[in-house]
């Protein structure tokens, strides 16, 4: 079986790069996206800010202490989505198989293209130059036989660089790197391994699989395989989900405002959890009302991109209050989130406070473990099915 050729392309500090493209006065200065209030958090930051220890998801107050001379920018998900789509279109026009992993990164399967072009590295280099020229944004890539090694290679190529890992030297390439470079090793796993004296990938490579499984549980095998450069996961063709929706038909038509608001609350909680689980944010809400005479009306509003319950709930209740004025019996009620955008931010880092983000993360962990109805607002308990 022929070796695969996988490319991982990642836009460098994407949010910051877009802001710098639109405002050249930001070039060369430490820039922090989000966290415009002391209780907010950092969504992204420039390499200049990272030198001072700033990183994404850090409390804004701490970021300001570490880098007081940084320029804080509110952030514009509409603009980021626009540029992300420009990049995706360029890549899809050139590559035979593309997976959009997030708003700023793509995987390309270009296996077999050496038969039609001079070589895969040159073809990818030319594609990268085309992206830079047409978008004005810096982008890096890594090329190898699988997704894991290509992603790590991209990290080593940054900023604005290229790196190829030749077939057969995957383990050699990974061995001297920090274990934190392996996809799937988060802060908790990193600290666990560091407390065992494991700092370099080479140490994981030398460990028997059974030992790493005993330490890390069911995630141990995946990490051991990645550390050894083994990854057979396929490129999944990019298909952007356009919307998420839910609706309820009542057994008995109603004008009970309290009941209707309770149902909307339960719907929003469920859909917002699905958004965060899918690593998406919504930019548009639609409220659907079907009356007892079967007339159906929809009411829509654009919103700042978010996946936060409280923001989405406020907006849908505002729509409901504004448009349900006839007090006619309602047969069906529904909610739809559209204008969905993929991204690494699981919730709205531009608006939410550190405390709110921690709350959502804790709630989502409970729901992932025990089911999406395991914990919910008391107002929605009467509608639990």
C-alpha positions as CSV (number, residue, x, y, z in Angstrom):
1,X,0.0,0.0,0.0
2,X,1.4,3.4,-1.0
3,X,2.3,5.9,1.8
4,X,-0.2,8.7,2.3
5,X,0.7,12.3,1.8
6,X,-1.1,14.5,4.3
7,X,-0.8,18.3,4.6
8,X,-1.8,20.3,7.7
9,X,-2.3,24.0,7.0
10,X,-2.8,26.5,9.8
11,X,-3.2,30.2,9.7
12,X,-0.8,32.0,12.0
13,X,-2.5,33.8,14.9
14,X,-5.5,34.0,12.6
15,X,-7.6,36.5,14.5
16,X,-4.6,38.8,15.1
17,X,-3.5,38.5,11.5
18,X,-7.0,39.5,10.2
19,X,-7.0,42.6,12.5
20,X,-3.5,43.5,11.4
21,X,-4.5,43.2,7.7
22,X,-7.4,45.6,8.3
23,X,-5.3,48.0,10.6
24,X,-1.6,48.1,9.7
25,X,-0.9,50.3,12.7
26,X,-1.1,47.0,14.8
27,X,1.8,45.5,12.9
28,X,4.8,44.6,15.2
29,X,2.9,45.5,18.4
30,X,1.6,43.0,21.0
31,X,-2.1,42.4,20.2
32,X,-4.6,40.6,22.3
33,X,-8.1,39.7,20.9
34,X,-10.9,39.6,23.4
35,X,-10.6,40.3,27.1
36,X,-11.5,44.0,26.7
37,X,-12.9,44.0,30.2
38,X,-11.0,42.9,33.3
39,X,-13.4,40.0,33.8
40,X,-13.1,38.7,30.3
41,X,-10.7,36.2,28.8
42,X,-8.2,36.2,25.9
43,X,-9.5,34.7,22.7
44,X,-6.2,34.9,20.8
45,X,-2.9,36.9,20.9
46,X,0.1,37.8,18.8
47,X,3.5,36.2,19.0
48,X,4.8,39.5,20.5
49,X,2.3,39.1,23.4
50,X,3.1,35.4,23.8
51,X,6.7,36.3,24.7
52,X,5.3,37.8,27.9
53,X,3.4,34.6,28.8
54,X,0.0,35.6,27.4
55,X,-2.0,32.7,25.9
56,X,-5.6,32.0,24.8
57,X,-8.3,31.4,27.5
58,X,-6.1,33.4,30.0
59,X,-8.0,35.9,32.2
60,X,-7.8,39.4,30.7
61,X,-6.7,40.8,34.0
62,X,-3.6,38.5,34.1
63,X,-2.8,39.3,30.5
64,X,-2.8,43.0,31.2
65,X,-0.4,42.4,34.1
66,X,1.9,40.3,32.0
67,X,1.8,42.6,29.0
68,X,0.4,46.1,30.0
69,X,1.5,47.7,26.8
70,X,-0.5,45.3,24.6
71,X,-3.3,46.5,22.4
72,X,-6.7,44.9,23.2
73,X,-9.1,44.4,20.3
74,X,-12.8,43.4,20.7
75,X,-12.8,40.9,17.9
76,X,-15.2,40.4,15.0
77,X,-16.3,36.8,14.3
78,X,-18.2,37.9,11.1
79,X,-15.0,39.2,9.7
80,X,-13.0,36.1,10.8
81,X,-15.6,33.8,9.2
82,X,-15.4,35.8,6.0
83,X,-11.6,35.3,5.7
84,X,-11.8,31.7,6.8
85,X,-14.2,31.0,3.9
86,X,-11.9,32.7,1.5
87,X,-9.0,30.4,2.5
88,X,-11.3,27.3,2.4
89,X,-12.4,28.2,-1.2
90,X,-8.8,28.6,-2.4
91,X,-7.8,25.2,-0.9
92,X,-10.8,23.3,-2.1
93,X,-10.2,24.6,-5.7
94,X,-6.7,23.1,-5.6
95,X,-6.7,20.0,-3.4
96,X,-8.5,16.7,-4.2
97,X,-9.6,16.0,-0.6
98,X,-10.0,18.6,2.2
99,X,-11.0,18.5,5.8
100,X,-11.7,21.8,7.6
101,X,-10.7,21.1,11.1
102,X,-11.5,24.5,12.5
103,X,-12.0,28.1,11.5
104,X,-8.2,28.5,10.8
105,X,-6.9,25.0,10.0
106,X,-7.3,22.4,7.2
107,X,-6.1,18.9,6.4
108,X,-5.4,18.0,2.8
109,X,-4.9,14.5,1.4
110,X,-2.8,14.8,-1.7
111,X,-1.7,11.2,-1.9
112,X,-0.7,10.2,-5.4
113,X,-0.3,13.8,-6.7
114,X,3.4,13.1,-7.4
115,X,2.2,11.4,-10.5
116,X,0.8,14.6,-11.9
117,X,3.1,17.4,-10.4
118,X,6.8,17.7,-9.9
119,X,6.6,16.9,-6.2
120,X,4.1,17.3,-3.4
121,X,6.3,19.7,-1.4
122,X,6.6,22.1,-4.3
123,X,2.8,21.8,-5.0
124,X,2.0,22.6,-1.4
125,X,4.5,25.5,-1.3
126,X,2.8,27.0,-4.4
127,X,-0.6,26.6,-2.8
128,X,0.7,28.4,0.4
129,X,2.0,31.2,-1.7
130,X,-1.3,31.5,-3.5
131,X,-3.2,31.7,-0.2
132,X,-0.8,34.4,1.1
133,X,-1.1,36.4,-2.1
134,X,-4.9,36.3,-2.4
135,X,-5.8,36.6,1.3
136,X,-2.9,38.7,2.6
137,X,-2.7,36.3,5.7
138,X,0.4,34.3,6.9
139,X,-0.1,30.5,6.9
140,X,2.2,27.6,7.8
141,X,2.0,23.9,6.9
142,X,3.5,20.6,7.7
143,X,3.6,17.6,5.4
144,X,4.0,13.9,6.3
145,X,2.3,10.5,6.0
146,X,-0.5,11.2,8.6
147,X,-2.5,13.9,10.4
148,X,-0.7,13.8,13.7
149,X,2.8,14.2,12.4
150,X,1.7,16.9,9.9
151,X,0.0,18.9,12.6
152,X,3.1,18.8,14.9
153,X,5.3,19.7,11.9
154,X,3.1,22.8,11.3
155,X,3.7,23.8,14.9
156,X,7.5,23.5,14.3
157,X,7.3,25.5,11.1
158,X,5.5,28.5,12.6
159,X,5.5,31.3,12.2
160,X,4.8,31.5,8.5
161,X,6.9,28.5,7.5
162,X,6.9,25.1,5.9
163,X,8.2,21.7,7.1
164,X,8.2,18.2,5.6
165,X,8.8,15.0,7.6
166,X,10.0,12.3,5.2
167,X,8.4,8.8,5.4
168,X,10.1,6.6,7.9
169,X,11.5,9.2,10.2
170,X,8.3,10.1,12.1
171,X,9.5,8.7,15.4
172,X,12.9,10.4,15.0
173,X,11.2,13.8,14.3
174,X,8.9,13.5,17.3
175,X,11.4,12.1,19.8
176,X,13.1,15.3,21.0
177,X,10.0,17.4,21.3
178,X,8.0,18.3,24.4
179,X,5.2,15.9,25.2
180,X,2.9,19.0,25.1
181,X,3.4,19.0,21.3
182,X,1.4,15.8,20.9
183,X,-2.3,16.5,20.0
184,X,-4.5,15.2,22.8
185,X,-2.2,16.0,25.7
186,X,-3.9,18.8,27.6
187,X,-2.8,20.5,30.7
188,X,-4.1,17.8,33.1
189,X,-2.4,15.0,31.2
190,X,0.7,17.0,30.7
191,X,1.1,17.6,34.5
192,X,0.4,14.0,35.2
193,X,3.2,12.9,32.9
194,X,5.6,15.6,34.0
195,X,5.1,14.5,37.6
196,X,6.3,11.1,36.5
197,X,9.4,12.7,35.0
198,X,8.2,12.4,31.4
199,X,9.1,15.5,29.5
200,X,10.1,14.4,26.0
201,X,8.1,12.4,23.4
202,X,11.0,9.9,23.3
203,X,10.1,8.8,26.9
204,X,6.6,7.8,25.8
205,X,8.0,6.1,22.7
206,X,10.1,3.9,25.0
207,X,7.3,3.0,27.4
208,X,5.4,-0.3,26.9
209,X,1.8,0.4,25.7
210,X,0.4,-1.4,28.8
211,X,2.1,1.0,31.1
212,X,0.9,4.2,29.4
213,X,-2.6,2.7,29.3
214,X,-2.5,2.0,33.0
215,X,-1.5,5.6,33.7
216,X,-3.8,7.4,31.2
217,X,-6.7,4.9,30.9
218,X,-8.5,4.5,27.6
219,X,-6.8,7.7,26.2
220,X,-3.4,6.1,26.8
221,X,-3.3,4.0,23.6
222,X,-4.2,7.0,21.4
223,X,-1.4,9.1,22.9
224,X,1.1,6.3,22.7
225,X,0.3,5.8,19.0
226,X,0.6,9.5,18.2
227,X,3.9,9.7,20.1
228,X,5.2,6.9,17.9
229,X,4.0,8.6,14.7
230,X,1.1,6.2,14.1
231,X,-2.2,7.7,12.9
232,X,-4.5,6.0,10.4
233,X,-7.3,8.5,10.8
234,X,-8.8,9.5,7.4
235,X,-9.3,13.0,6.0
236,X,-13.0,13.7,6.4
237,X,-14.3,15.9,3.6
238,X,-15.4,19.3,4.7
239,X,-19.1,19.8,5.2
240,X,-20.2,22.8,7.2
241,X,-23.4,22.3,9.2
242,X,-25.7,25.1,8.3
243,X,-28.1,25.1,11.3
244,X,-29.3,23.4,14.4
245,X,-33.0,23.4,15.4
246,X,-35.6,21.8,17.7
247,X,-39.4,22.2,18.1
248,X,-42.2,21.0,20.3
249,X,-45.9,20.4,19.4
250,X,-48.1,20.7,22.5
251,X,-50.7,18.0,23.4
252,X,-53.1,20.9,24.1
253,X,-52.8,24.3,22.4
254,X,-51.7,26.9,25.0
255,X,-51.4,30.6,25.8
256,X,-49.6,29.9,29.1
257,X,-46.6,32.3,28.9
258,X,-44.8,30.6,31.8
259,X,-45.0,27.2,30.1
260,X,-43.9,28.7,26.8
261,X,-40.9,30.4,28.3
262,X,-40.0,27.2,30.2
263,X,-40.1,25.2,26.9
264,X,-37.9,27.8,25.2
265,X,-35.4,27.7,28.1
266,X,-35.1,23.9,27.8
267,X,-34.7,24.1,24.0
268,X,-31.9,26.8,24.3
269,X,-30.0,24.8,26.9
270,X,-30.0,21.7,24.7
271,X,-29.1,23.4,21.5
272,X,-26.4,25.5,23.1
273,X,-24.8,22.4,24.6
274,X,-24.9,20.8,21.1
275,X,-23.2,23.9,19.7
276,X,-20.4,23.8,22.3
277,X,-20.0,20.0,21.9
278,X,-19.6,20.5,18.1
279,X,-17.2,23.5,18.7
280,X,-19.5,25.9,16.9
281,X,-21.0,29.3,17.5
282,X,-24.2,30.7,16.1
283,X,-24.7,34.1,14.5
284,X,-28.5,34.0,14.0
285,X,-31.6,32.9,16.0
286,X,-35.0,32.0,14.5
287,X,-38.1,31.6,16.7
288,X,-41.0,29.6,15.1
289,X,-44.6,29.9,16.3
290,X,-47.5,27.8,14.9
291,X,-50.9,28.9,16.1
292,X,-54.0,26.8,16.7
293,X,-55.3,27.8,13.2
294,X,-52.1,26.2,11.7
295,X,-50.7,29.6,10.6
296,X,-46.9,29.5,11.1
297,X,-44.7,32.5,11.6
298,X,-40.9,32.8,12.0
299,X,-39.0,35.7,13.6
300,X,-35.3,36.1,13.1
301,X,-32.5,38.2,14.4
302,X,-28.7,38.3,13.9
303,X,-26.5,38.2,17.0
304,X,-22.8,38.4,17.9
305,X,-21.4,34.9,17.4
306,X,-21.9,32.9,20.6
307,X,-22.7,29.4,22.1
308,X,-23.5,30.7,25.6
309,X,-26.9,29.7,27.1
310,X,-27.6,33.0,28.8
311,X,-26.9,35.2,25.7
312,X,-29.0,32.9,23.4
313,X,-31.8,32.6,25.9
314,X,-32.0,36.4,26.4
315,X,-32.2,36.9,22.6
316,X,-34.9,34.2,22.0
317,X,-37.0,35.5,25.0
318,X,-36.7,39.0,23.6
319,X,-37.9,37.7,20.2
320,X,-40.8,35.9,21.9
321,X,-41.9,39.0,24.0
322,X,-41.7,41.3,20.9
323,X,-43.6,39.1,18.5
324,X,-46.1,37.0,20.6
325,X,-48.6,39.8,21.2
326,X,-51.8,38.3,19.8
327,X,-52.2,35.8,22.7
328,X,-53.6,33.3,20.3
329,X,-53.4,29.6,21.3
330,X,-50.0,28.2,20.3
331,X,-49.8,24.7,18.8
332,X,-46.1,24.4,18.2
333,X,-43.0,26.4,19.2
334,X,-39.4,26.0,17.9
335,X,-36.0,27.5,17.8
336,X,-33.2,27.4,15.2
337,X,-29.6,28.5,15.3
338,X,-28.0,29.3,12.0
339,X,-25.0,31.1,10.5
340,X,-22.9,28.5,12.3
341,X,-19.2,29.0,12.4
342,X,-16.6,26.4,13.4
343,X,-13.9,27.4,15.7
344,X,-11.6,26.4,18.6
345,X,-13.5,28.6,21.0
346,X,-16.2,26.5,22.6
347,X,-18.0,29.5,24.0
348,X,-18.1,33.2,23.3
349,X,-14.6,34.3,24.5
350,X,-15.3,37.8,23.3
351,X,-18.1,38.4,25.9
352,X,-18.1,35.8,28.6
353,X,-16.2,36.3,31.9
354,X,-13.7,33.9,33.3
355,X,-16.3,32.8,35.9
356,X,-19.0,32.2,33.3
357,X,-16.6,30.1,31.1
358,X,-15.6,28.0,34.1
359,X,-19.3,27.4,34.9
360,X,-20.2,26.3,31.3
361,X,-17.2,24.0,31.2
362,X,-18.2,22.3,34.5
363,X,-21.8,22.0,33.4
364,X,-20.8,20.5,30.0
365,X,-18.5,17.9,31.7
366,X,-21.5,16.8,33.8
367,X,-23.7,16.6,30.7
368,X,-21.1,14.7,28.7
369,X,-20.7,12.1,31.4
370,X,-24.3,11.7,32.6
371,X,-26.4,12.9,29.6
372,X,-27.6,16.3,28.4
373,X,-30.6,16.3,30.9
374,X,-28.4,15.6,33.9
375,X,-28.3,19.2,34.9
376,X,-30.5,22.1,33.8
377,X,-32.1,25.3,35.0
378,X,-34.9,24.8,37.5
379,X,-37.2,26.7,35.2
380,X,-36.9,23.9,32.7
381,X,-37.5,21.0,35.0
382,X,-41.2,21.0,34.3
383,X,-40.6,20.4,30.6
384,X,-38.0,17.6,31.1
385,X,-38.9,14.5,29.0
